[in-house]
Each structure stands twice: as C-alpha cells, then as structure tokens.
Amino acid sequence: MDKSIKELHELLKSGQITSEDLVKESLKKSHEIEDKYNAFVTICDDATEKEVTDSLVSGIPFGVKDNYSTKDVLSTGSSNTLKNYVPFYTATVVQKLFDAGAIMVNKTALDEFGMGGTGTTCHTGPVLNPWDKTRMCAGSSAGSACAVAAGVYPFALGSDTGDSIRKPAAYCGIVGYKPTYGMLSRYGLFPFASSLDHCGVLTRSVEDAAIVCDIMKGKDECDMTSWDSSHIHLQESLTGDIKGKKLFYIKEICDLENYPNANEELKAHLENFNKTLDLLKEAGAIVEKISIDQRLLNAIASVYVVISCAEATSNMSNLTGIIFGPRSDKQDVFEMMKDHRTLGFSPLIKRRFIIGSYVLQKENQERYFRNAARVRRLIVDKMKELFKTYDALILPVSSGPAKKLDEDKDIIDKNTSVLEEHLQIGNFGGFPSITIPNGFVNDLPVGVNLTGNCYDDENVLNIAYTLESMMPYKGQIAKERE
Amino acid sequence: MKKQIAVIGLEMHCELKSNSKVFSSARNSYSEIPNTNIAPLDMAFPGTLPVVNKKCVEDALKMSIVLNCKQPEYMFFDRKNYYYPDLPKGYQITQMTNPVGTCGKIEIEVNDQLIPVHIHDIHLEEDSASLDHFFDTSNIDYNRSGIPLLELVTEPCFHSANEAVAFLEHMRRVYQYCDISEADTKKGQIRCDVNVSIMDEDATELGTKVEIKNVNSFGGVHDAIVYEIERQMKLKEEGRYNEVEQETRRWDEETASTIRMRSKVDAIDYKYFVEPNIPKYKISKEWIEEIKGKIPRLHLERKQDYINNYGLSSYDAEILVKDKEISDYFEECLALEIDAKSASNWITTQILGYINKNSLTINDLYLNPKRLKDLIDELNKGSISTKQAKEIFLKVIEEKKEVKDFINKDNAQISNKDELTKIIDEILANNQSQIEEYKNGRTNIFDYFVGQVMKQTRGKANPVLTKEILTEKLK
C-alpha cells in the first residue's frame, strides 16, 4: 500500500497481487493507524475486493473524508450533530470512483464540518501527525492526510475551503490538490462555505492526484457550479517540461526580513523555499519576485473569516435534529432545535456561527459581509492580472512544519498571519492549487504550493510534477520520530 | 374627523405549474398523501444542491413582461435565513436584490372602470413544507417544500376591499391565461398578505401600516380588509389612533377578525445574501423576445375587442373571457366566420349550459367550432328550425356524429315557397269563416292560421316564410 496507483495497477494486472490482498492490507493498516493517530470515524470492515479493469484505480482501496455523503455508510462531518447519520445517497465524486472500481475502506476524521485548521476538533478527538505524535496534522482534512502519509492507501478524498487539503498535505509530507472551482462536483459534500468549498484529493505523488481527479471531474447535473472539463486531461499533461514557464512569488510573504522575530524553523523553512526556487530555474523556468500591496495581503484572513462564517451559518441551518441527526426530546420544536445545536456543536463552531450571524445582520452587512466580498474581488482581480503574465504563483506553505498539539489552536499569530493564510487566495478565486513536499525542517516535512489561473489545471500540475521529479520526496511514507 | 381613505397593498403568492420543483427534481404536483413528492434537497439532506428549473424562470419572466416590469440583466437568487419547522434548509431561496421584475404597471377593471395598479416587484422563490397541527403533535408534509412560487408585491395603491379583490381576480385570470398556474385557492395555490392603513383624505403621508399575513381566500382578503379598516377607523374616531401599531396580524376565519401576531419591533432580520450555489445567469434579449411571443392575448384586451369590434354586450363578453378555453373557442368561431353574435349566443347559453351540467371543459366537447358552424349554417339556410337546431346540437354531441347526419328529408324544414303556398291555400279554403272574421278586424286570428299550417306540416314549415305567404294571401 506504499506504492503509487500506477504501480499497484500493474501488480494487479499482472496478477502478482489481488484486489483482495490490497483491501485486507489496507483495512489492517487502517486499524493500526486508528490506534496510533485517531485518523478515522469509520473503518469499513465489510469492504470487499472489486474487479480489476483498465481503470487505473480499479481494485484499489481509498479513503473518504467524513464530510462526503456515502450511501449506507455513516457520514458524520465529524460532528455530534450528525453522529448517527447514515445517508441514502452517495456524493457524485465518490460515486465516480466507485464506478471506476475503487474501494472505500474508511471515512476519515476532520475538523467538525471542515471548520478548523488543526485536525483537533473532530467529535472523535484530535488526529495526530504520523511523523510526530505530539504534533497536529493541520486540518481540516486531517484524517485523510494522516492515512495517505502513513501508507494506508495511495489516495484519499479531502475538501478545501481555506487550505484544508493543502496545509495538512504539507504537514504530513504528501501532495494535496484542489482543482479549479467547479471541475469536481460538490454534490454530496457537506457544505461549509459554498462559494469557497472545493473537493480535492490527497496523494503521495502529483501523477496520482492527476489520475484521481481525471476520474472524478466532469459536469454534474446536480451541481450548477460544475462545468464541462472533457477537454482537460490532467495525467496526459504531465510532460516534465517547464522550459520558459513563468512563475512568481510574493516578496511580502517570502522575504525573511518581513519577520524580525523569526524563529529557527521559519528561517529554515524560507531558506528551503529559496532552494526550491533554484530547482525551478534549473528546469528552465523563469521565477520572479513581485510585490503586492501589503494591505490586500493583510486583509486575506479577515475576508476569509467574514465570508466563510457567514455562509457557514446559513449552510448549517439545516442541522436541527428534526429530519436527521439525534433528535432532542424537548417538547417545543424551537427548544428541540436549540437543544440539538447547543449540545451538538463544538464551541469553535458556535463562535464562528456567531461571527457569521453578526456580519450578515442588516445593520452590519454592508460594513462586514459586503466589504469582504469587495476585497475578495480586489484580491482575485489582482491575481488574475498577474496570471496574464505568469503561469503560476509559488509560495511556501505555512510558517514551518507541523505545530505542536499543545501550542496555539487556531489562534492567529500576527507576525506570520499572511504566511499562514495565503492559501485562501486559491479559494477566493477558485484557482487550481497544489501542495507538494519540498523537504524537511527539524526532521519534519514542509511543503510548497503552486497556484495558477482558473481552468489552467494542466499547466499547474505539470509544473508541480516537474518540480516533484527534481526532489526526493515523491511517494514518501511517514516515519514516526522517536 | 376628516374623511378617511384606506390605503391597501397586496402580496400575492402563486404556485406555478411545472413538471418538477423549482430547485429539485421532485414532481411538482398536488397530492393528498404526505411526503410522496420529495427529493433529498426538499428535506435539506446534507450535501444536496439547488438546480434551477428553467421553465419556472421562463414563467416568472413571462409574468414580469405581462406586468410591464423591468427585467434584470442577470438572474440570481438570495437566501432568506430563518428557523422554522416548515423550512428544512433553514433558509428559503428567493429573490431580494434582483427580482425577476420591478416597477410594473397594469390596468384592471373595477365596476366597468379601468384603474391603474402599480407593481413594486415580482420574484421567484420556493414554497415551504406544510404543517398539520394536532392536539399534542404536529406533522410536517414536505410535498410542498420547493414548489415554485411567484410572489407579486403591489404598491399601496388600492383604496377598497373591492379593488383589492378585483386585482386578485384579474391576476388569477392572467395566470390561467398564461398557463403558468391553475391559481386554485382551494388547493392553496394562491396565498396573500395584505397591508392596510388609513389616512385623512387630504393627507400626504400614509398612516400606520398593519400587515395581515396568510389570507388564503379572496373572500378572506375582502373580509380582512373591511375588518381592519373598520378597526382602525374606530380607534381613530375614538381619538385612540396611537393604538394602531405597525404590526403583523393574522386573519382568523372562525372569529372573522384579525389577531395580533407580532410587532414590527420584533421583525425578523432575514440576513439576506446571494445564493452561492446558483451561478448568475444572463438573461438574453432573444430569450425575452421568445417569451413575449408565447404570451397570449389576455382577457381584458379580448373583452374590449369583443365589445368594440364585434358589438357584444359587456355582459356576454365578460362570460366569454372568463375562461381562456372558452374565449379561444369563440375566437376560433370568429376565424371560421361565424357571426359573432350567434357564436356568442350559442356559447353563452347552449354550450356553457351543457358543459356545466355535464362537468366538461369546452375542449372536451365533441361539437367543435367547425361543427357549430355547420349547425348555424343550416339554421341560417332555413333548412332547420331553432328548435331542431337545439335537438341536433345534443345529438351531435351525444352520438358523436356530424351535423349533416341529422339533416334529412323527414325533418327538413319546408322552405319551398310553392310547396308551402299549396298547403296554405288548402287550409284557407277550409277556413272561410275565419277569413271573414280576420278581414272584419280580428287580426289576432292571424296566429290561428300559422298554427294550422304548423299542425298540417308537423312543425316543419319555415315560420318566416309561412307568415310571409299568409300576410300576402289575407290582404
């Protein structure tokens, strides 16, 4: 299970292993990982082998984040409000993988409904980092990142509203990719903030990410924001040639001098980033440093909080316990709803609901919600303007390797806030964005992110693929630090 | 106290016809059996998404055009957020920032006078589920959840209950003519909110507005307005107008009164924002033109046409336009060059009488305009009498045959002058004494001769011709 999709497919095709072997191994591994890192909500012990066909994923096990609706399999969103919810329909992207012959072996834990960046607010408890159990995986796709990094299977589904695929990927030393908004249908993904939510995948190589998304993508009659991508072939676009490609990075984020109080981890992280840039240049790409109005960058975090909390407040108003989820035994219907929500949601979520509700109130909406939408537009316009000149934006992910579990939790450090939050740009614009591992700091993995213009997924993946091939981290499995 | 005038505004919700619901694939159909027409979205299962029904948008645009509203450049929707057990998503998808129509104006007829009605806006939204309350439980039926609704909001431009109800009746007919709703209040397809205030006749500022929610019949609208005007007037007369509060009340059928629900101070903040799951959709000029082409001539225009250009009475014209199918039938008759008045007479008496008695629609009737034309032609030729025509009318319908099948020698009218003269001569020869009396001034005996002719011919003599010949002979 530590192999790539293509390698596994060849072994299956040649009869050296069977789908049954893979499922058994993956389930066994799931239980081990669950015991060690608490990565799963459900392990599908009744999962069975499937026929091996020409589809690369056929017969191969995979994981699904627990905020995807899966028919007849518990789907909780890692929330007590849905702790007993078994859906009767399967999300479009999951169904496409089923149809291609892939086998779901578990449902992975997440920050409750994706609303968190630590992987510690799941109703089943925190997910631990497979490289170092005292550290977090980041979130919200914590369980998926943990399991792929630990070698439970070659890929798992994630979702990404702010950086929920791309940050855990960095912290776990793997690849995390969210395609352009609408390339993957969101039908069946429990919504957090609809205008920012993306489906995506966590893998151990760029090629695997391309393979899985090639299968999942496509226009879906059930999602009006999905579009026809039949002309896009991700795997085929991985040529390894990026000569003449133009990339940019942002001075206000990447220069060490922006961080007068930088610790050793941050220094090493940025230094490592610069080495990565050199690799790109070696491959024939042009890499330029550009400057962006600091005020725009500083606004990213607040724009994200305002828009995501507002949409979340509304999106999660269906969670009343009347139709699904544990129903309160209160007599009055409004008391029932109140009881369900009071007991069901974690304090973090409730805080976000209050923010969301506040910024949508008539008297506040113009000042907060609408202004946030305007600033979002300014940021996206700025990026689109840059994408006229450049093929992609390259930036370091986070301010270093995975954080300690007992350190800050979702508390924004003013000094490095932009470094922590810039991946949200990819959600503001619906841009294709991929994180790949680019080395180690303190023996812990760190990641680098590439983001390109909408619909330019092939280009972005090819750059990531080329860069990946110049570094020794492709396919790496987490090794726990003593 | 100065003379008071009432100022009334209406919000009219009308359920639209469509195959599927406005944002889900469940059937849009009235059903007595709860929870039979539902899709996962209608119960807000996590992860479901709305998909806009294009037909509903088209119908909404149709109404926007009919009401002479401005249409927006882009179509998009908003969420109206509030918690209620009949609202599974916790928000209703509606249109707040960018309704499908704004600033409209139409004319309606009230007591044969045309009055203008100003439309604030019309917007497309989804209906909520319905609740049935019992002694200690309530049941939720999701059949209605997601059914397309058009909400029409007028300016406060009515001054009496009659005007308001005339508008509702006018609109009901417009919906039916455009075939976008059955507009049946009995099925709860039309529901209204009513705003009522009173003011001094010469005042420039409106009085305190009271909103009456969820009035579900036109009679209810009428009675609620009358009740509310009286209530407010009485308070004003007694010098207690300050007790009229800006509030929401409801119409209680049983007590025939309005009952306070909540004050405006407790108004809900619906926290509207644009629905992110439905991309903005450009409404092209071509589409608008295409929709315009699908709008039929509406009842008021038809009625005026019938009166002014076909010489019908207002009364008959009103009967003909009451139902589009009947009006279409009438217009088909005109196209076949049937005389307008005969067509109108036949439709308003025989045809409507027959279909009402037998619970049919005019389109079910075997006697189509072509057959009606055959019948009227025979009558005009004089080959059948009016009485016979009425008999043939029934026979054609009941035996599903052609008019000509019932026109034969036996029952053909005797319209041959020579033949009739021969019969009349014979009768006159046998009634010499009566001829004497007639000539001596007993002219009312004329009918006796006619009667004799009819008796002799068993009613088949052409009555006009008979009278003509008799008059000549008795000179």
Interface residues (C-beta under 8 A of the other chain):
Chain A: Y68 S69 S75 G77 L82 Y85 P87 F88 Y89 A91 R186 Y187 G188 L189 F190 P191 A193 S194 S195 E221 C222 D223 M224 T225 A310 E311 T313 S314 M316 S317 N318 L319 T320 I322 I323 F324 V333 F334 M337 S357 L360 Q361 K362 Q365 F369
Chain B: P40 M43 A44 F45 P46 G47 T48 L49 P50 V51 V52 R79 N81 Y83 P85 P88 K89 G90 Y91 S138 I140 D269 K271 F273 P276 N277 I278 P279
